[in-house]
Amino acid sequence: MTNDLLLLAMLALVVINFALDTTLDVLNDKSARTTSEPRVSEFYEPDKYKKSIEYGSEKFRFGLLDSTLNFLIILAALSFGWFAVLDNAVRNYLDNELLISLGFIATLGIITSVINLPFALYFTFQIEAKYGFNKTTLKTFITDRIKGTLLSLAIGGPLLATIIYIYQQIPQWFWLIGWALVSSFSLFSFMFGTKIFLPLFNKLQPVAEGELRNEIENYCKSQGYAMSKLYVMDGSRRSTKANAFFSGMGRTKTIVLFDTLIEKLTTPQITAVLAHEIGHYKRKHTLSMFLLSNLQTFALFALLGWLLGNPILSEALGAAQPSFHIGILAFFLLFSPISLILGIIDNALSRRNEFEADKFAIDTYPDSKQHLNAALKTISTDSLANLTPHPWYVKVHYTHPPILERLAKLN
Ligand SMILES: [Zn+2]
């Protein structure tokens, strides 16, 4: 009885989530197409503006197809007890509980990526290519996938196996040790990810000698920031879209500028963007966001420790015997409202940090206001950004402020 109610709750949450997501997408698409914005002409020629609307609408329709398919599959899986079927199938081949959990999760992972592969292909080689953004060759696409899979097997596999083993051996301490393991790994990738993992996919080089390097060097010196922590990355291998980011902390801090950014902007504009990234470091944004996500992981594991051992989770999904993998699946289906709320909080903080980093740039680099203004305009129009996203959509999905809001604050 209780497990039927729990299954109903999961189904209801899946439906509510889908309805909520779809409503936001529809509102956002409508907002982009119908909001009249007097400042549009400062950004786009009429033709390019039309193109930006079409690009947004095409991504919206594509996303709707993708999310509807995923929604229907999860709905069917819950209604027809497919997770229990898969659990049984894996148990026919394996008899060790640890291997059964790993086998189940791996099979589910493979099924998910097979379903999502055509969508990823279509997005990269049809939509992104049609609007002139895609630079990824099929070869790069395939090797990226292979490398990504191998990397998650090499790192995620042993990490997951250890957590499941601890869950099976000392269930009462699983949540604390599991959290310690996950947070140690995320600390490691936070500190060294750009150094160790990023070069597997991209080439990182120091900024070439010349005018740009001199300007950057002067600015970095004025802020006491080491030039050796600054790289240019071949983002142009995959896309024409420009970007820059900050990662790590202390001695492992790193700023990465995409070559596409350097290509599109002038020297003072690039330096103003760099000043913004250094602002993230100086204002301790990356560190505080890292600590926050760690705190959230702690709460998540505490909840897991409390609920995961309850056989009702596995029963609700129709599994004959309780297990780590079925329990955790049920847990995450029930956890979705909390993760939505956490996401909204994280995004709000992240958008606030962007304003702060802009302010840092203005305070520390001469004429930043004008240069950052021009840089942000170029970056957003070049990527056909939506000038009028729906405010609710922004709250749920935007880690950066919408461009008009950001420029208004800047000025
Ligand atoms: Zn930023």
Boltz pocket constraint, residues with backbone or C-beta under 6 A from the ligand:
constraints:
  - pocket:
      binder: B
      contacts: [[A, 276], [A, 277], [A, 280], [A, 353], [A, 354], [A, 357]]
      max_distance: 6.0
